[in-house]
Amino acid sequence: MRALILKPRAYVYNYLMQIYRKAYRMLGNAYWKLFGGILLALLWSAVGTLLLCTMIGFPLSLKCYKFAYISYKPFGHSVIVVPGKNLPLALIWALTLGAVMCFICLTGAFVSCATVIGIPAVWQWLKIGRLGLFPFSSYVD
């Protein structure tokens, strides 16, 4: 009988936690958009548009547009990096545009560290910095 009483409480707790997570993501994404997210998404879109003009960069431009969306709403997404996938192409990317994108994200992370309210945004900057450095071996959840 006791198990029947605890079960509805667990459902209510899980439901309230889902509402809390959605509210946190919504507020985090709103803060992110105000303090750098829109500019970073526009930068990824510009890089994607430049790569779209070349034949070799076309597959990567699609990833850049996906990363632009993730840069616009980073809260609630996770990045998984699988090392060693497409290694020659990844090295070319990391030594050219990847280093620039990662440097921009690291600079944003250091600026966000300066304020207490910016600390949750630091992890988002670093997450997008990983995408900038390793776009070929990254999966977004």
ABEGO torsion letter per residue (X at the ends): XAAAAAAAAAAAAAAAAAAAAAAAAAAAAAAAAABGAAAAAAAAAAAAAAAAABAAAAAAAAAAAAAAAAAABABGBBBBBBBGBGAAAAAAAAABAAAAAAAAAAAAAAAAAABAAAAAAAAAAAAAAAAAABAAABBBX
